[in-house]
Structures are given as C-alpha cells and as structure tokens.
Amino acid sequence: MFVGLLALAPVVGFAQIVQCNGPDCDWGALITLGQNILNFMVTLSVFVAAVMFAYAGWLFFSDTGNASNVEKGKKVFGAVVIGLIIVLIAWLVVDTILDTLTGRGLDERAAQQVDDIGR
C-alpha cells in the first residue's frame, strides 16, 4: 500500500487541478477544474484496478486445494472489470457532453490550454 501511495505522489503533486487564482477564475476555469478532476479520478481508478487485478490473480493462482479462493478471485476479477468499464463509460459520456456543449472534447481543450499557457 505504501509503494502504491509513493507511485501516486507525482500524479497528485503535478496535477495542477486548480489553474486559476482569485479573480482570474471564470466559467472556463470551472470547466477546466471539472476536466482535471475527471482525468485524475480516471488515472486513480486505473491504478486501483491494476492492484485489484493483481489481487484477483493472487487469489486465483494461489489455490492450495481451497476452491473458495478461486471463486473469490473470479468474483473480484469480474467486479474490477465491471467497475473499470463503468469508469470509462462515464469518461466517454462526459467527453461527449463537453464536445457537444463547447465544440471541443477533453483532449482538444487540454491542447488549447497548453497553447494558452505558452503565450
């Protein structure tokens, strides 16, 4: 668990979730904040899913004559797959909504922000 937290430290430290200061915040900054939170949560969920896949594999392959571990491993694996699919579908729905409302998806908005920061 400690190693996992260390692996996430750079993601949290460099996330720059809030990118405006005081009166500089506007509606675009709020949308950017939502986008950054969503991207962080998807990254975090993929990391947690990888850990849970490893746990399910451990349960599945460490069977020492105990069939309940195999069944538990299958249930954990299925739950992780379903959870990851739900997270990715949610990201797709939000991206589609942003694309419809702003004319740009998440990736294009991020590229625009990089261009704005470079100016």
C-alpha positions in Angstrom: 0.0 0.0 0.0 2.8 2.4 0.8 4.5 1.7 -2.5 1.2 2.5 -4.2 1.0 5.8 -2.5 4.5 6.6 -3.5 3.7 5.8 -7.1 0.8 8.2 -7.0 2.7 11.1 -5.3 3.9 12.6 -8.6 0.5 12.4 -10.1 -1.0 14.3 -7.2 1.9 16.7 -6.9 1.9 17.7 -10.5 -1.8 17.5 -11.2 -2.4 21.3 -11.0 -6.0 20.6 -10.6 -6.9 24.3 -9.9 -5.3 26.6 -12.5 -6.6 30.0 -11.7 -6.0 32.5 -8.9 -8.6 34.7 -7.3 -10.5 37.0 -9.6 -8.9 35.3 -12.7 -11.4 32.4 -12.4 -14.3 32.3 -14.9 -16.6 29.7 -16.4 -13.8 28.2 -18.5 -11.7 27.7 -15.4 -14.6 25.8 -13.7 -14.9 23.5 -16.8 -11.2 23.0 -16.7 -11.4 22.2 -13.0 -14.0 19.5 -13.7 -11.9 18.1 -16.5 -8.8 17.9 -14.3 -10.7 16.2 -11.5 -12.2 13.7 -14.0 -8.8 12.9 -15.5 -7.3 12.5 -12.1 -10.1 10.1 -11.0 -9.7 8.0 -14.2 -6.0 7.8 -13.6 -6.5 6.8 -10.0 -9.2 4.2 -10.9 -6.9 2.6 -13.5 -4.2 2.3 -10.8 -6.6 0.8 -8.3 -7.9 -1.6 -11.0 -4.4 -2.8 -11.7 -3.8 -3.5 -8.0 -7.2 -5.3 -7.7 -6.4 -7.4 -10.9 -3.1 -8.5 -9.2 -5.0 -9.4 -6.0 -7.6 -11.4 -8.0 -4.7 -13.2 -9.8 -3.1 -13.9 -6.5 -6.3 -15.4 -5.2 -6.8 -17.4 -8.4 -3.3 -18.9 -8.7 -2.5 -19.4 -5.0 -5.1 -22.1 -4.8 -3.8 -24.8 -2.4 -6.8 -27.0 -2.6 -9.2 -24.3 -1.4 -11.8 -23.8 -4.1 -13.3 -20.8 -2.4 -10.2 -18.8 -3.2 -10.7 -19.5 -6.9 -14.3 -18.4 -6.7 -13.4 -15.3 -4.8 -10.7 -14.5 -7.3 -13.3 -14.8 -10.1 -15.7 -12.5 -8.3 -13.1 -9.9 -7.7 -11.9 -10.0 -11.3 -15.4 -9.7 -12.6 -16.2 -6.8 -10.2 -13.0 -4.9 -11.3 -13.8 -5.4 -15.0 -17.3 -4.1 -14.5 -16.1 -1.1 -12.4 -13.4 -0.2 -14.9 -16.0 -0.3 -17.7 -18.3 1.9 -15.8 -15.5 4.5 -15.2 -14.5 4.5 -18.8 -18.1 4.8 -20.0 -18.6 7.7 -17.6 -15.5 9.4 -19.0 -16.9 8.9 -22.5 -20.2 10.4 -21.6 -18.6 13.5 -20.0 -16.3 13.9 -23.0 -19.3 13.7 -25.4 -21.2 16.3 -23.4 -18.2 18.6 -23.3 -17.7 18.1 -27.1 -21.4 18.9 -27.7 -21.5 22.0 -25.5 -18.1 23.5 -26.3 -17.4 22.0 -29.7 -14.2 20.5 -28.3 -13.6 17.3 -26.4 -11.3 16.9 -23.4 -8.1 16.3 -25.4 -8.7 19.4 -27.6 -9.4 21.5 -24.5 -6.2 20.3 -22.9 -4.2 21.2 -26.1 -5.8 24.6 -26.1 -4.8 25.2 -22.5 -1.2 24.3 -23.3 -1.3 26.8 -26.2 -2.8 29.5 -23.9 -0.2 28.9 -21.2 2.6 29.1 -23.8 1.6 32.5 -24.9 
